[in-house]
Amino acid sequence: MEKINFFNSETNEDVEFYVVCDTKFQGGTYLLVTEEEDGDSDAYILREVKEENDGDLFYEMVDDDALLDALGNIFSELLDDVDVR
């Protein structure tokens, strides 16, 4: 499983996530990530953001409830054995 590092600006710490799945939705790319590689774990949905100036990619947490619901349904369909809530 692929890993990515995410910088939490609130705690000023790097956090490592495991990428479970990715999808494109309404022109954006989104990742479903977990804190643990195996077993039950908290999951997060990250939005890929491309810097206009230098083209660097970074990820930000999705916090819009309507978007989270829509993406949760998509990820649940993509992953038969996972319930995203």
Backbone hydrogen bonds, N-H to C=O, Kabsch-Sander energy under -0.5 kcal/mol:
donor,donor_aa,acceptor,acceptor_aa,energy
4,I,17,F,-2.5
6,F,15,V,-3.2
8,N,6,F,-0.6
8,N,13,E,-3.1
9,S,7,F,-0.9
12,N,8,N,-1.8
13,E,8,N,-1.2
15,V,6,F,-3.2
17,F,4,I,-2.9
18,Y,34,T,-2.8
19,V,2,E,-2.9
20,V,18,Y,-0.6
20,V,32,L,-3.0
21,C,32,L,-1.3
23,T,30,Y,-2.3
25,F,28,G,-2.5
28,G,25,F,-2.1
30,Y,23,T,-3.1
31,L,46,L,-2.5
32,L,21,C,-3.1
33,V,31,L,-0.6
33,V,44,Y,-2.8
34,T,18,Y,-2.1
35,E,42,D,-1.2
44,Y,33,V,-2.6
46,L,31,L,-2.5
46,L,44,Y,-0.5
47,R,60,E,-3.3
48,E,29,T,-2.8
49,V,58,F,-3.3
51,E,49,V,-0.5
51,E,56,D,-3.4
55,G,51,E,-1.5
58,F,49,V,-2.5
60,E,47,R,-2.1
62,V,45,I,-2.6
63,D,61,M,-0.5
65,D,63,D,-0.6
68,L,64,D,-2.8
69,D,65,D,-2.4
70,A,66,A,-2.1
71,L,67,L,-2.8
72,G,68,L,-2.7
73,N,69,D,-2.0
74,I,70,A,-1.8
75,F,71,L,-3.0
76,S,72,G,-2.2
77,E,73,N,-1.8
78,L,74,I,-2.2
79,L,75,F,-2.1
80,D,78,L,-0.7
82,V,79,L,-1.8
84,V,82,V,-0.6
85,R,83,D,-0.7
